[in-house]
Amino acid sequence: MVSESVTAAWCLTKRVLPQHTDHGGVMWHGAYVGWLEEARVEALASTGLPYEQMTAAGLEMPVVNLQIRYREALRLGDSVVLSSRSEPQKGVRWPWRTRFLRHGVCIAEAQVDLVLLRMDSRQVLRRPPESVAQAFALLRQGHQT
């Protein structure tokens, strides 16, 4: 599901906390979605374009496709690295691929496709404004935290 890419990865380290788990101490599937969004928002901020600046400019990036393949369960206390890649635009979609790595082993992978939307008109933009295009180009270079 997650294709290899020539772009560099952007990494975010997380720890499974009690609020992320079910009663058995296994990470709840919905918590992965929150981490995926956090990785994208933090990556964008690292380019100098915080997400709130994009929304203040009337732009939004809703998810139009989300797939997660779980290979092993994360458990309470586990540390995991989200290794994400922002891939080049495909039509109106902006693909984002993430691998969840525990001790270097991929335990889950995700594919998220977003579109760039002008909020006032609900128009999907094929070409982003220059500041957004520059931020997306930086995302494809990768960042670490």
MARDRENGU-415767 format. One record per residue: x, y, z of N, C-alpha, C in turn; residue number from 0. Coordinates in steps of 0.02 Angstrom, whole numbers, plus 32768, in hexadecimal, padded with zeros to 4 digits. Layout:
N
{n.px->X; n.py->Y; n.pz->Z; ca.px->X; ca.py->Y; ca.pz->Z; c.px->X; c.py->Y; c.pz->Z; i->NUM};
...
***
This chain:
145
{n.px->8029; n.py->7FC4; n.pz->8000; ca.px->8000; ca.py->8000; ca.pz->8000; c.px->802B; c.py->803F; c.pz->8000; i->0};
{n.px->805F; n.py->8041; n.pz->8028; ca.px->808A; ca.py->807C; ca.pz->802A; c.px->80C2; c.py->8071; c.pz->7FF7; i->1};
{n.px->80C4; n.py->809C; n.pz->7FC6; ca.px->80F7; ca.py->8095; ca.pz->7F92; c.px->8138; c.py->80B5; c.pz->7FA8; i->2};
{n.px->816F; n.py->8098; n.pz->7F90; ca.px->81B0; ca.py->80B7; ca.pz->7F9C; c.px->81B3; c.py->80F6; c.pz->7F73; i->3};
{n.px->81D6; n.py->8127; n.pz->7F8B; ca.px->81D8; ca.py->8168; ca.pz->7F6A; c.px->821E; c.py->8183; c.pz->7F6D; i->4};
{n.px->822E; n.py->81AF; n.pz->7F3F; ca.px->826F; ca.py->81CF; ca.pz->7F40; c.px->8271; c.py->8209; c.pz->7F71; i->5};
{n.px->8238; n.py->821A; n.pz->7F8E; ca.px->8237; ca.py->8251; ca.pz->7FBE; c.px->8252; c.py->8239; c.pz->8001; i->6};
{n.px->826C; n.py->8268; n.pz->8028; ca.px->8286; ca.py->8258; ca.pz->806A; c.px->824D; c.py->8254; c.pz->809D; i->7};
{n.px->8257; n.py->822D; n.pz->80D0; ca.px->8224; ca.py->8225; ca.pz->8104; c.px->8226; c.py->825E; c.pz->8136; i->8};
{n.px->81EB; n.py->826E; n.pz->8150; ca.px->81E4; ca.py->829C; ca.pz->8188; c.px->81D0; c.py->8270; c.pz->81C3; i->9};
{n.px->81F2; n.py->8275; n.pz->81FC; ca.px->81E7; ca.py->8247; ca.pz->8233; c.px->81CC; c.py->826A; c.pz->8271; i->10};
{n.px->819E; n.py->8248; n.pz->8292; ca.px->8180; ca.py->825F; ca.pz->82D1; c.px->8180; c.py->8223; c.pz->8301; i->11};
{n.px->819B; n.py->822C; n.pz->833C; ca.px->819C; ca.py->81F7; ca.pz->836E; c.px->8163; c.py->8200; c.pz->839F; i->12};
{n.px->813F; n.py->81C9; n.pz->83AC; ca.px->8105; ca.py->81CA; ca.pz->83DA; c.px->810C; c.py->8190; c.pz->840B; i->13};
{n.px->80E9; n.py->8196; n.pz->8443; ca.px->80E5; ca.py->8160; ca.pz->8475; c.px->809C; c.py->8150; c.pz->8480; i->14};
{n.px->808C; n.py->8110; n.pz->8484; ca.px->8047; ca.py->80FB; ca.pz->8490; c.px->8037; c.py->8108; c.pz->84DA; i->15};
{n.px->8006; n.py->8134; n.pz->84E5; ca.px->7FF0; ca.py->8147; ca.pz->8528; c.px->7FAE; c.py->8126; c.pz->8538; i->16};
{n.px->7F99; n.py->8126; n.pz->8577; ca.px->7F59; ca.py->8106; ca.pz->8589; c.px->7F1E; c.py->811D; c.pz->855F; i->17};
{n.px->7F1B; n.py->815E; n.pz->854E; ca.px->7EE2; ca.py->8177; ca.pz->8527; c.px->7EE0; c.py->815C; c.pz->84E0; i->18};
{n.px->7F16; n.py->813D; n.pz->84C9; ca.px->7F18; ca.py->8121; ca.pz->8486; c.px->7F01; c.py->80D8; c.pz->8483; i->19};
{n.px->7EF6; n.py->80BA; n.pz->84BE; ca.px->7EEB; ca.py->8071; ca.pz->84C0; c.px->7EA5; c.py->805D; c.pz->84D4; i->20};
{n.px->7E96; n.py->801E; n.pz->84C5; ca.px->7E58; ca.py->7FFF; ca.pz->84DD; c.px->7E65; c.py->7FE3; c.pz->8523; i->21};
{n.px->7E35; n.py->7FBE; n.pz->853F; ca.px->7E3D; ca.py->7FA4; ca.pz->8582; c.px->7E73; c.py->7F6E; c.pz->8587; i->22};
{n.px->7E87; n.py->7F51; n.pz->8550; ca.px->7EBB; ca.py->7F1F; ca.pz->854F; c.px->7F01; c.py->7F3B; c.pz->8545; i->23};
{n.px->7F06; n.py->7F7E; n.pz->8541; ca.px->7F48; ca.py->7F9E; ca.pz->8538; c.px->7F60; c.py->7F9F; c.pz->84F0; i->24};
{n.px->7F33; n.py->7F8F; n.pz->84C1; ca.px->7F45; ca.py->7F90; ca.pz->847A; c.px->7F2E; c.py->7FD3; c.pz->845D; i->25};
{n.px->7F59; n.py->7FF1; n.pz->8433; ca.px->7F47; ca.py->8032; ca.pz->8416; c.px->7F08; c.py->802B; c.pz->83EC; i->26};
{n.px->7ED8; n.py->8058; n.pz->83FA; ca.px->7E98; ca.py->805A; ca.pz->83D7; c.px->7EA4; c.py->8071; c.pz->838F; i->27};
{n.px->7E82; n.py->8053; n.pz->835F; ca.px->7E8E; ca.py->8061; ca.pz->8318; c.px->7E84; c.py->80AB; c.pz->8306; i->28};
{n.px->7E55; n.py->80CD; n.pz->8326; ca.px->7E49; ca.py->8114; ca.pz->8317; c.px->7E81; c.py->8142; c.pz->832C; i->29};
{n.px->7EAA; n.py->812C; n.pz->835C; ca.px->7EE2; ca.py->8156; ca.pz->8373; c.px->7F16; c.py->815E; c.pz->833C; i->30};
{n.px->7F1C; n.py->812D; n.pz->8310; ca.px->7F4B; ca.py->8131; ca.pz->82D8; c.px->7F39; c.py->816D; c.pz->82AC; i->31};
{n.px->7EF9; n.py->8179; n.pz->82A2; ca.px->7EE2; ca.py->81AF; ca.pz->8277; c.px->7EF8; c.py->81F3; c.pz->8294; i->32};
{n.px->7EF1; n.py->81FB; n.pz->82D4; ca.px->7F07; ca.py->8239; ca.pz->82F5; c.px->7F51; c.py->8244; c.pz->82ED; i->33};
{n.px->7F79; n.py->820F; n.pz->82F3; ca.px->7FC1; ca.py->8215; ca.pz->82EB; c.px->7FD3; c.py->8226; c.pz->82A2; i->34};
{n.px->7FAE; n.py->820A; n.pz->8273; ca.px->7FBA; ca.py->821A; ca.pz->822C; c.px->7FAF; c.py->8265; c.pz->8220; i->35};
{n.px->7F7A; n.py->8280; n.pz->823C; ca.px->7F6D; ca.py->82C7; ca.pz->8234; c.px->7FA2; c.py->82F1; c.pz->8256; i->36};
{n.px->7FB5; n.py->82DD; n.pz->8292; ca.px->7FEA; ca.py->8302; ca.pz->82B6; c.px->802B; c.py->8303; c.pz->828D; i->37};
{n.px->803D; n.py->82CB; n.pz->8270; ca.px->807A; ca.py->82C8; ca.pz->8247; c.px->8075; c.py->82F9; c.pz->820C; i->38};
{n.px->803C; n.py->82FB; n.pz->81EB; ca.px->8034; ca.py->8329; ca.pz->81B2; c.px->8036; c.py->8372; c.pz->81C7; i->39};
{n.px->8013; n.py->8383; n.pz->81FD; ca.px->8010; ca.py->83C8; ca.pz->8214; c.px->8055; c.py->83DF; c.pz->822C; i->40};
{n.px->8078; n.py->83B5; n.pz->8252; ca.px->80BB; ca.py->83C7; ca.pz->826A; c.px->80EC; c.py->83CD; c.pz->8231; i->41};
{n.px->80E7; n.py->83A1; n.pz->81FF; ca.px->8113; ca.py->83A4; ca.pz->81C6; c.px->8109; c.py->83E6; c.pz->81A0; i->42};
{n.px->80CA; n.py->83F8; n.pz->8196; ca.px->80BC; ca.py->8437; ca.pz->8173; c.px->80D7; c.py->8473; c.pz->819A; i->43};
{n.px->80CE; n.py->8472; n.pz->81DC; ca.px->80E8; ca.py->84A9; ca.pz->8206; c.px->8134; c.py->84AE; c.pz->8201; i->44};
{n.px->8155; n.py->8475; n.pz->81FA; ca.px->819E; ca.py->8476; ca.pz->81F6; c.px->81B7; c.py->8498; c.pz->81B6; i->45};
{n.px->818C; n.py->84A1; n.pz->8185; ca.px->819F; ca.py->84C3; ca.pz->8146; c.px->8199; c.py->850F; c.pz->814C; i->46};
{n.px->817E; n.py->8526; n.pz->8185; ca.px->8172; ca.py->856E; ca.pz->818E; c.px->812B; c.py->8582; c.pz->817C; i->47};
{n.px->8101; n.py->8550; n.pz->816C; ca.px->80BA; ca.py->855E; ca.pz->815D; c.px->808F; c.py->8537; c.pz->818F; i->48};
{n.px->8082; n.py->8555; n.pz->81CA; ca.px->8057; ca.py->8532; ca.pz->81F9; c.px->8010; c.py->852A; c.pz->81DD; i->49};
{n.px->7FF0; n.py->84F3; n.pz->81EF; ca.px->7FAE; ca.py->84E4; ca.pz->81D4; c.px->7F7C; c.py->851C; c.pz->81E2; i->50};
{n.px->7F82; n.py->853B; n.pz->821B; ca.px->7F53; ca.py->8572; ca.pz->822B; c.px->7F5C; c.py->85AD; c.pz->81FC; i->51};
{n.px->7F97; n.py->85B6; n.pz->81E1; ca.px->7FA2; ca.py->85EB; ca.pz->81AF; c.px->7F7F; c.py->85D9; c.pz->816D; i->52};
{n.px->7F80; n.py->8599; n.pz->815D; ca.px->7F5D; ca.py->8582; ca.pz->8121; c.px->7F11; c.py->858B; c.pz->8129; i->53};
{n.px->7EF7; n.py->8579; n.pz->8163; ca.px->7EAE; ca.py->8580; ca.pz->816D; c.px->7E9B; c.py->85CA; c.pz->8170; i->54};
{n.px->7EC7; n.py->85F4; n.pz->818C; ca.px->7EB9; ca.py->863C; ca.pz->818E; c.px->7EB6; c.py->8659; c.pz->8147; i->55};
{n.px->7EDA; n.py->863A; n.pz->8118; ca.px->7ED8; ca.py->864F; ca.pz->80D2; c.px->7E9D; c.py->8631; c.pz->80AD; i->56};
{n.px->7E72; n.py->860C; n.pz->80D1; ca.px->7E37; ca.py->85F0; ca.pz->80B2; c.px->7E42; c.py->85AD; c.pz->8090; i->57};
{n.px->7E79; n.py->858C; n.pz->80A1; ca.px->7E88; ca.py->854B; ca.pz->8082; c.px->7E82; c.py->8513; c.pz->80B6; i->58};
{n.px->7E6E; n.py->84D9; n.pz->809E; ca.px->7E66; ca.py->849F; ca.pz->80C9; c.px->7E7C; c.py->8462; c.pz->80A1; i->59};
{n.px->7E90; n.py->842D; n.pz->80C4; ca.px->7EA5; ca.py->83F0; ca.pz->80A1; c.px->7E80; c.py->83B4; c.pz->80BF; i->60};
{n.px->7E42; n.py->83A8; n.pz->80A8; ca.px->7E1D; ca.py->836F; ca.pz->80C2; c.px->7E39; c.py->832D; c.pz->80A6; i->61};
{n.px->7E30; n.py->82F9; n.pz->80CE; ca.px->7E43; ca.py->82B6; ca.pz->80BA; c.px->7E0D; c.py->829A; c.pz->808C; i->62};
{n.px->7E22; n.py->827F; n.pz->8052; ca.px->7DF2; ca.py->8261; ca.pz->8024; c.px->7DFC; c.py->8216; c.pz->801E; i->63};
{n.px->7E33; n.py->81FD; n.pz->8039; ca.px->7E40; ca.py->81B5; ca.pz->803A; c.px->7E6E; c.py->81A6; c.pz->8075; i->64};
{n.px->7E5F; n.py->8170; n.pz->8098; ca.px->7E87; ca.py->815B; ca.pz->80D1; c.px->7E88; c.py->810F; c.pz->80D3; i->65};
{n.px->7EC3; n.py->80F3; n.pz->80D3; ca.px->7ECA; ca.py->80AB; ca.pz->80DA; c.px->7F01; c.py->809E; c.pz->810D; i->66};
{n.px->7EF4; n.py->8070; n.pz->813A; ca.px->7F27; ca.py->805C; ca.pz->816B; c.px->7F2B; c.py->800F; c.pz->8169; i->67};
{n.px->7F68; n.py->7FF7; n.pz->8164; ca.px->7F73; ca.py->7FAF; ca.pz->8168; c.px->7F99; c.py->7FA1; c.pz->81A9; i->68};
{n.px->7F79; n.py->7F7C; n.pz->81D5; ca.px->7F96; ca.py->7F6B; ca.pz->8216; c.px->7FB9; c.py->7F28; c.pz->8210; i->69};
{n.px->7FF8; n.py->7F24; n.pz->8224; ca.px->801E; ca.py->7EE6; ca.pz->8222; c.px->8026; c.py->7EC8; c.pz->8268; i->70};
{n.px->8032; n.py->7EF3; n.pz->8299; ca.px->8038; ca.py->7EDE; ca.pz->82DF; c.px->8019; c.py->7F14; c.pz->830A; i->71};
{n.px->8003; n.py->7F01; n.pz->8344; ca.px->7FE4; ca.py->7F31; ca.pz->8372; c.px->8019; c.py->7F5A; c.pz->8396; i->72};
{n.px->8009; n.py->7F9A; n.pz->839F; ca.px->8030; ca.py->7FC3; ca.pz->83CD; c.px->8011; c.py->7FBB; c.pz->8412; i->73};
{n.px->803A; n.py->7FBD; n.pz->8445; ca.px->8022; ca.py->7FB4; ca.pz->848A; c.px->8038; c.py->7FEF; c.pz->84B6; i->74};
{n.px->8015; n.py->7FF6; n.pz->84ED; ca.px->8023; ca.py->802A; ca.pz->851D; c.px->806E; c.py->802D; c.pz->852C; i->75};
{n.px->808B; n.py->8069; n.pz->8526; ca.px->80D2; ca.py->8073; ca.pz->8534; c.px->80FF; c.py->806D; c.pz->84F8; i->76};
{n.px->80E7; n.py->8050; n.pz->84C1; ca.px->8111; ca.py->8049; ca.pz->8486; c.px->8125; c.py->808D; c.pz->846B; i->77};
{n.px->8161; n.py->8091; n.pz->8452; ca.px->8178; ca.py->80CD; ca.pz->842E; c.px->8177; c.py->80BC; c.pz->83E4; i->78};
{n.px->8160; n.py->80EB; n.pz->83BC; ca.px->815A; ca.py->80DE; ca.pz->8374; c.px->816F; c.py->811D; c.pz->834E; i->79};
{n.px->818F; n.py->8112; n.pz->8315; ca.px->81A1; ca.py->8148; ca.pz->82E9; c.px->8172; c.py->8147; c.pz->82AD; i->80};
{n.px->8152; n.py->817F; n.pz->82A0; ca.px->812A; ca.py->8186; ca.pz->8263; c.px->8159; c.py->81A2; c.pz->822E; i->81};
{n.px->8168; n.py->817A; n.pz->81FC; ca.px->8193; ca.py->818E; ca.pz->81C5; c.px->8166; c.py->819D; c.pz->818A; i->82};
{n.px->815F; n.py->81DE; n.pz->817C; ca.px->812E; ca.py->81F5; ca.pz->814A; c.px->8150; c.py->8212; c.pz->810D; i->83};
{n.px->812F; n.py->820B; n.pz->80D5; ca.px->8147; ca.py->8227; ca.pz->8096; c.px->810E; c.py->824D; c.pz->8075; i->84};
{n.px->811B; n.py->828A; n.pz->8063; ca.px->80ED; ca.py->82B1; ca.pz->803B; c.px->8101; c.py->82A7; c.pz->7FF2; i->85};
{n.px->80D4; n.py->828A; n.pz->7FCC; ca.px->80E4; ca.py->827A; ca.pz->7F87; c.px->80C9; c.py->82B0; c.pz->7F58; i->86};
{n.px->80E2; n.py->82B1; n.pz->7F1B; ca.px->80CA; ca.py->82E4; ca.pz->7EEB; c.px->807F; c.py->82DF; c.pz->7EDE; i->87};
{n.px->8062; n.py->8317; n.pz->7ECF; ca.px->801B; ca.py->831B; ca.pz->7EC0; c.px->8009; c.py->82EC; c.pz->7E87; i->88};
{n.px->7FD0; n.py->82CA; n.pz->7E8F; ca.px->7FB5; ca.py->829E; ca.pz->7E5B; c.px->7F6F; c.py->82B7; c.pz->7E4A; i->89};
{n.px->7F69; n.py->82DC; n.pz->7E14; ca.px->7F29; ca.py->82FC; ca.pz->7E04; c.px->7F1B; c.py->8330; c.pz->7E38; i->90};
{n.px->7EE2; n.py->832B; n.pz->7E5A; ca.px->7ED2; ca.py->835A; ca.pz->7E90; c.px->7EE5; c.py->833F; c.pz->7ED4; i->91};
{n.px->7EFE; n.py->8302; n.pz->7ED6; ca.px->7F0E; ca.py->82E1; ca.pz->7F16; c.px->7F57; c.py->82ED; c.pz->7F2A; i->92};
{n.px->7F60; n.py->82F6; n.pz->7F6C; ca.px->7FA2; ca.py->82FD; ca.pz->7F89; c.px->7FAE; c.py->82C0; c.pz->7FB5; i->93};
{n.px->7FD3; n.py->828E; n.pz->7F9C; ca.px->7FDD; ca.py->8250; ca.pz->7FC2; c.px->800F; c.py->8258; c.pz->7FFB; i->94};
{n.px->8001; n.py->8236; n.pz->8031; ca.px->802C; ca.py->8236; ca.pz->806C; c.px->8031; c.py->81ED; c.pz->8082; i->95};
{n.px->806C; n.py->81D3; n.pz->8088; ca.px->8077; ca.py->818D; ca.pz->809B; c.px->809D; c.py->818A; c.pz->80DD; i->96};
{n.px->8087; n.py->815F; n.pz->8109; ca.px->80A6; ca.py->815A; ca.pz->814B; c.px->80B0; c.py->8112; c.pz->815E; i->97};
{n.px->80EB; n.py->8104; n.pz->817A; ca.px->80FA; ca.py->80C3; ca.pz->8197; c.px->8103; c.py->80CD; c.pz->81E2; i->98};
{n.px->80E4; n.py->80A2; n.pz->820A; ca.px->80EB; ca.py->80A2; ca.pz->8252; c.px->8122; c.py->8070; c.pz->8263; i->99};
{n.px->8159; n.py->8089; n.pz->827F; ca.px->8193; ca.py->805E; ca.pz->828C; c.px->819F; c.py->8056; c.pz->82D7; i->100};
{n.px->81A1; n.py->8018; n.pz->82EE; ca.px->81B2; ca.py->8009; ca.pz->8334; c.px->81F4; c.py->7FE3; c.pz->8332; i->101};
{n.px->8228; n.py->7FFF; n.pz->834F; ca.px->826B; ca.py->7FE2; ca.pz->834E; c.px->8280; c.py->7FD3; c.pz->8306; i->102};
{n.px->826E; n.py->8001; n.pz->82D8; ca.px->8282; ca.py->7FFB; ca.pz->8292; c.px->8258; c.py->7FCB; c.pz->8268; i->103};
{n.px->8227; n.py->7FAA; n.pz->8287; ca.px->81FC; ca.py->7F7A; ca.pz->8264; c.px->81B9; c.py->7F9B; c.pz->8254; i->104};
{n.px->81A3; n.py->7F95; n.pz->8216; ca.px->8163; ca.py->7FB3; ca.pz->8202; c.px->812A; c.py->7F89; c.pz->821E; i->105};
{n.px->8102; n.py->7FA8; n.pz->824B; ca.px->80CA; ca.py->7F84; ca.pz->826A; c.px->8087; c.py->7F9C; c.pz->824E; i->106};
{n.px->8087; n.py->7FD3; n.pz->8229; ca.px->804B; ca.py->7FEA; ca.pz->8207; c.px->8061; c.py->801B; c.pz->81D1; i->107};
{n.px->8037; n.py->8022; n.pz->819E; ca.px->8045; ca.py->8053; ca.pz->816A; c.px->8004; c.py->8073; c.pz->8154; i->108};
{n.px->8009; n.py->80B1; n.pz->813F; ca.px->7FCD; ca.py->80D7; ca.pz->812D; c.px->7FD7; c.py->80FE; c.pz->80ED; i->109};
{n.px->7FA0; n.py->8106; n.pz->80CB; ca.px->7F9D; ca.py->8130; ca.pz->808F; c.px->7F65; c.py->8162; c.pz->809B; i->110};
{n.px->7F75; n.py->81A2; n.pz->8097; ca.px->7F43; ca.py->81D7; ca.pz->809F; c.px->7F48; c.py->8204; c.pz->8063; i->111};
{n.px->7F0F; n.py->8210; n.pz->8042; ca.px->7F0D; ca.py->823E; ca.pz->800A; c.px->7EE2; c.py->8279; c.pz->801F; i->112};
{n.px->7EFD; n.py->82B5; n.pz->8013; ca.px->7EDA; ca.py->82F3; ca.pz->8023; c.px->7ECF; c.py->831B; c.pz->7FE4; i->113};
{n.px->7EA1; n.py->834A; n.pz->7FE8; ca.px->7E99; ca.py->837B; ca.pz->7FB2; c.px->7E9F; c.py->83C0; c.pz->7FD0; i->114};
{n.px->7EB4; n.py->83F0; n.pz->7FA9; ca.px->7EB9; ca.py->8435; ca.pz->7FBF; c.px->7E78; c.py->8458; c.pz->7FAB; i->115};
{n.px->7E57; n.py->8475; n.pz->7FDC; ca.px->7E15; ca.py->8491; ca.pz->7FD2; c.px->7E14; c.py->84DA; c.pz->7FE6; i->116};
{n.px->7DF5; n.py->8504; n.pz->7FBD; ca.px->7DE8; ca.py->8549; ca.pz->7FCF; c.px->7DA6; c.py->8549; c.pz->7FF5; i->117};
{n.px->7DA7; n.py->855B; n.pz->8034; ca.px->7D6D; ca.py->8554; ca.pz->8060; c.px->7D31; c.py->857D; c.pz->804B; i->118};
{n.px->7D3B; n.py->85BB; n.pz->8035; ca.px->7D02; ca.py->85E6; ca.pz->8026; c.px->7CD8; c.py->85CC; c.pz->7FEC; i->119};
{n.px->7CF8; n.py->85AE; n.pz->7FBB; ca.px->7CD3; ca.py->8596; ca.pz->7F80; c.px->7CCD; c.py->854A; c.pz->7F7E; i->120};
{n.px->7CF0; n.py->8528; n.pz->7FAC; ca.px->7CF4; ca.py->84DE; ca.pz->7FAC; c.px->7D14; c.py->84C4; c.pz->7F6C; i->121};
{n.px->7D3C; n.py->84ED; n.pz->7F4C; ca.px->7D5D; ca.py->84DB; ca.pz->7F0E; c.px->7D9D; c.py->84B4; c.pz->7F1D; i->122};
{n.px->7DA5; n.py->847A; n.pz->7EFC; ca.px->7DE3; ca.py->8454; ca.pz->7F00; c.px->7E15; c.py->8474; c.pz->7ED2; i->123};
{n.px->7E51; n.py->8481; n.pz->7EED; ca.px->7E84; ca.py->84A4; ca.pz->7EC6; c.px->7EB6; c.py->8472; c.pz->7EA8; i->124};
{n.px->7EC0; n.py->8477; n.pz->7E68; ca.px->7EF2; ca.py->844E; ca.pz->7E46; c.px->7F38; c.py->846C; c.pz->7E50; i->125};
{n.px->7F3B; n.py->84AE; n.pz->7E55; ca.px->7F7B; ca.py->84D0; ca.pz->7E5F; c.px->7F77; c.py->84F7; c.pz->7EA1; i->126};
{n.px->7FA4; n.py->84E9; n.pz->7ECE; ca.px->7FA3; ca.py->850D; ca.pz->7F0E; c.px->7FC1; c.py->8552; c.pz->7F07; i->127};
{n.px->7FB0; n.py->857F; n.pz->7F35; ca.px->7FD3; ca.py->85BF; ca.pz->7F37; c.px->801E; c.py->85B4; c.pz->7F40; i->128};
{n.px->8047; n.py->85E4; n.pz->7F2C; ca.px->8090; ca.py->85DC; ca.pz->7F2D; c.px->80AB; c.py->85C8; c.pz->7F71; i->129};
{n.px->8093; n.py->85E7; n.pz->7FA7; ca.px->80AD; ca.py->85D7; ca.pz->7FEA; c.px->809F; c.py->858D; c.pz->7FFC; i->130};
{n.px->8066; n.py->8575; n.pz->7FE9; ca.px->8054; ca.py->852F; ca.pz->7FF6; c.px->807D; c.py->8501; c.pz->7FCA; i->131};
{n.px->8086; n.py->8513; n.pz->7F8B; ca.px->80AF; ca.py->84EA; ca.pz->7F5D; c.px->80F7; c.py->84E4; c.pz->7F78; i->132};
{n.px->8112; n.py->851B; n.pz->7F92; ca.px->8156; ca.py->8519; ca.pz->7FAE; c.px->8159; c.py->84EC; c.pz->7FEB; i->133};
{n.px->8125; n.py->84F0; n.pz->8016; ca.px->8124; ca.py->84C5; ca.pz->8052; c.px->811F; c.py->847B; c.pz->803E; i->134};
{n.px->80F7; n.py->846B; n.pz->800C; ca.px->80F0; ca.py->8426; ca.pz->7FF5; c.px->8132; c.py->840D; c.pz->7FD8; i->135};
{n.px->8156; n.py->8438; n.pz->7FB5; ca.px->8197; ca.py->8425; ca.pz->7F9A; c.px->81C8; c.py->8415; c.pz->7FD2; i->136};
{n.px->81C7; n.py->843D; n.pz->8007; ca.px->81F2; ca.py->8430; ca.pz->8041; c.px->81DE; c.py->83EF; c.pz->8064; i->137};
{n.px->819D; n.py->83E1; n.pz->8067; ca.px->8186; ca.py->83A2; ca.pz->8086; c.px->81A3; c.py->8366; c.pz->8062; i->138};
{n.px->81A7; n.py->836A; n.pz->8020; ca.px->81C1; ca.py->8332; ca.pz->7FFA; c.px->820C; c.py->8327; c.pz->8006; i->139};
{n.px->822E; n.py->835B; n.pz->8023; ca.px->8274; ca.py->8353; ca.pz->8034; c.px->827E; c.py->832F; c.pz->8076; i->140};
{n.px->824A; n.py->8330; n.pz->80A1; ca.px->824C; ca.py->830D; ca.pz->80E1; c.px->8267; c.py->8338; c.pz->8119; i->141};
{n.px->8250; n.py->8329; n.pz->8155; ca.px->8263; ca.py->834D; ca.pz->8192; c.px->8263; c.py->831B; c.pz->81CC; i->142};
{n.px->8288; n.py->832A; n.pz->8200; ca.px->828D; ca.py->82FE; ca.pz->823A; c.px->827A; c.py->8325; c.pz->8279; i->143};
{n.px->825A; n.py->8302; n.pz->82A9; ca.px->8251; ca.py->831F; ca.pz->82EC; c.px->8264; c.py->82EC; c.pz->8320; i->144};
***
